[in-house]
Amino acid sequence: MATILAPFQKLIGWYERVAAFGHGSVEKMTSAEALDIASRATTHVPVKVEPGLGFDAGAAVTVMPTDYAPDPVAGTLVGLTAHEAVIERLDERGGLLHVHFPRIGYQVKKVSTETA
C-alpha cells in the first residue's frame, strides 16, 4: 500500500493526523440513558437549509434510505446541504430532536398537503 500511496504525500499526512486522533473511549449506556440525555438537551448544532436544493426551511418532509429499510422518518426540515439533511421532530421519550441523515443513500421528500 505504501508504494501505491507514495505519490500522495499530502494524503499520507492527512491519514497520519486522523490516525493520531485515535478511537476515543467507548462508554456503554442503555437506551434509557441515551433518551434521558436527549430529553435534557437544550440546544442543537446550528444548521441551515442551503438555497438551490429544492426545499425550504420549515417544510414538512420525510427522509428514508434508498436501498434498505424503506421506513420514512417524518419531520420539519431544519438543515439541508449537499452532504446532510436534518429534520426536527418531537419524540415522546427524547423530546425535541434534530435527526441528521447523510444525503448519499437517502432521499428527502416533501410531504404532500393535498387531501383526497
C-alpha positions as CSV (number, residue, x, y, z in Angstrom):
1,M,0.0,0.0,0.0
2,A,2.9,2.4,0.8
3,T,4.0,2.1,-2.9
4,I,0.6,3.0,-4.2
5,L,0.2,6.0,-1.9
6,A,3.8,7.2,-2.2
7,P,3.0,9.9,-4.8
8,F,0.3,11.3,-2.5
9,Q,2.3,12.8,0.4
10,K,-0.5,15.2,1.4
11,L,-2.9,12.3,1.7
12,I,-0.5,10.3,3.8
13,G,0.0,13.3,6.1
14,W,-3.8,13.7,6.4
15,Y,-4.1,10.0,7.2
16,E,-1.4,10.2,9.9
17,R,-3.2,13.1,11.5
18,V,-6.5,11.3,11.5
19,A,-5.0,8.2,12.9
20,A,-3.4,10.2,15.7
21,F,-6.9,11.1,16.9
22,G,-7.3,7.5,18.0
23,H,-10.6,5.8,18.5
24,G,-11.5,7.6,21.8
25,S,-13.1,5.7,24.6
26,V,-16.4,3.9,24.5
27,E,-18.8,4.4,27.3
28,K,-21.7,1.9,27.2
29,M,-25.1,3.2,28.1
30,T,-28.6,1.8,28.0
31,S,-31.2,3.2,25.5
32,A,-33.0,4.7,28.6
33,E,-29.8,6.6,29.5
34,A,-29.4,7.8,25.9
35,L,-33.0,9.0,25.8
36,D,-32.5,10.8,29.1
37,I,-29.5,12.7,27.7
38,A,-31.5,13.6,24.6
39,S,-34.5,14.8,26.6
40,R,-32.3,17.1,28.7
41,A,-30.6,18.7,25.7
42,T,-31.4,22.4,25.4
43,T,-29.5,23.3,22.2
44,H,-28.9,21.8,18.8
45,V,-25.9,22.1,16.4
46,P,-26.6,25.1,14.2
47,V,-27.8,24.0,10.7
48,K,-29.4,25.8,7.8
49,V,-31.2,24.9,4.6
50,E,-28.9,26.0,1.7
51,P,-30.6,27.7,-1.2
52,G,-31.0,26.0,-4.6
53,L,-31.6,22.4,-3.3
54,G,-35.3,22.4,-3.9
55,F,-36.5,22.7,-0.3
56,D,-37.3,25.5,2.1
57,A,-36.6,25.6,5.8
58,G,-39.7,24.6,7.8
59,A,-41.1,22.2,5.1
60,A,-42.7,19.0,6.2
61,V,-40.6,16.2,4.8
62,T,-39.8,12.5,5.1
63,V,-36.3,11.1,4.9
64,M,-35.5,7.4,4.2
65,P,-32.8,5.2,2.8
66,T,-32.9,4.4,-0.9
67,D,-31.6,0.9,-0.6
68,Y,-32.9,-0.7,2.6
69,A,-35.4,-0.3,5.4
70,P,-37.8,2.0,3.5
71,D,-39.3,3.4,6.6
72,P,-39.8,7.2,6.1
73,V,-38.9,9.4,9.1
74,A,-41.1,12.5,9.2
75,G,-40.3,15.9,10.5
76,T,-39.7,19.5,9.8
77,L,-36.7,20.4,7.6
78,V,-34.2,22.5,9.5
79,G,-31.0,21.7,7.7
80,L,-30.1,20.7,4.2
81,T,-26.7,20.7,2.4
82,A,-25.2,18.6,-0.4
83,H,-24.0,16.3,2.3
84,E,-26.6,16.2,5.0
85,A,-30.3,16.5,5.8
86,V,-31.6,17.4,9.3
87,I,-35.1,17.2,10.4
88,E,-36.7,18.3,13.7
89,R,-39.2,16.1,15.3
90,L,-40.8,15.7,18.7
91,D,-40.3,12.4,20.3
92,E,-42.4,11.4,23.4
93,R,-39.3,10.0,25.1
94,G,-36.5,12.1,23.7
95,G,-38.1,15.4,23.5
96,L,-37.4,17.9,20.6
97,L,-34.7,16.2,18.5
98,H,-32.7,17.1,15.4
99,V,-32.1,13.9,13.4
100,H,-29.2,14.1,11.0
101,F,-29.1,11.9,7.8
102,P,-26.4,11.7,5.1
103,R,-27.5,12.7,1.6
104,I,-25.8,9.8,-0.1
105,G,-28.1,6.8,0.1
106,Y,-31.1,8.8,1.4
107,Q,-33.9,10.6,-0.2
108,V,-35.8,13.7,1.1
109,K,-39.4,14.1,0.0
110,K,-41.8,16.8,0.6
111,V,-44.9,15.7,2.5
112,S,-48.0,16.2,0.3
113,T,-50.5,18.6,1.7
114,E,-53.2,17.6,-0.8
115,T,-56.3,15.9,0.6
116,A,-58.4,13.4,-1.4
